[in-house]
Amino acid sequence: METVILASASPRRSELLSLAGIPFEICTARVDEQCAEPAASAVRILSARKALAVSGKIAGRYILAADTLVELNGVTLGKPAGPEEASAMLRRLSGNTHQVHTGVTVVNPAGVIYTDGDTSSVTFDDIPDAEIEAYVASGEPLDKAGSYAIQGRASLWISHMEGSYSSVIGLPLHLVRSLLIRAGYPWFS
């Protein structure tokens, strides 16, 4: 299979691509990650920004980018600025159902852009303050949208999920496959 350029330094996205058997190299670019659109639209816009920034540096390759945001009652929760914000986000998520939006963009070697998004719903049990503080102190939530990792310690609080597990991690593999196919990626050549 042809090597894909992953426009992300996320170890979680790298791990998912590795598990799926998709060969990849990493190339990131700095982009403005501010977007005033609702979360479901913003993730598509931001993933496209990332993919286009990398395709401007590396032409003629398949570029893959993604962006993930958490939304609770219409309020977007990105990555926390620090431990206090992480604790506050987790307190808001405690006992509630929230949505995790992930946008994915593929740019093919001809420069054609394919973008789509995926939304999953995650329900947390009530989380005791002592558990929130211990989790934040572990450092795990500090670089994650919504201040948690579904594949980490936060999995202990999840009572229900509807949607794609890989999407909540940050890269919906079913959507990656679909977009790569639409972009003409040679799966089995």
HELIX and SHEET records of a PDB file:
HELIX    1   1 PRO A   11  ALA A   20  1                                  10    
HELIX    2   2 ALA A   39  SER A   55  1                                  17    
HELIX    3   3 PRO A   83  LEU A   93  1                                  11    
HELIX    4   4 ASP A  129  SER A  138  1                                  10    
HELIX    5   5 GLU A  140  ASP A  143  5                                   4    
HELIX    6   6 ALA A  145  SER A  147  5                                   3    
HELIX    7   7 ARG A  153  TRP A  157  5                                   5    
HELIX    8   8 TYR A  165  ILE A  169  1                                   5    
HELIX    9   9 LEU A  173  ARG A  182  1                                  10    
SHEET    1   A 4 PHE A  24  ILE A  26  0                                        
SHEET    2   A 4 VAL A   4  LEU A   6  1                                        
SHEET    3   A 4 TYR A  62  LEU A  72  1                                        
SHEET    4   A 4 VAL A  75  LEU A  77 -1                                        
SHEET    1   B 6 PHE A  24  ILE A  26  0                                        
SHEET    2   B 6 VAL A   4  LEU A   6  1                                        
SHEET    3   B 6 TYR A  62  LEU A  72  1                                        
SHEET    4   B 6 THR A  97  VAL A 107 -1                                        
SHEET    5   B 6 ILE A 113  PHE A 124 -1                                        
SHEET    6   B 6 ILE A 158  GLU A 162 -1                                        
END                                                                             
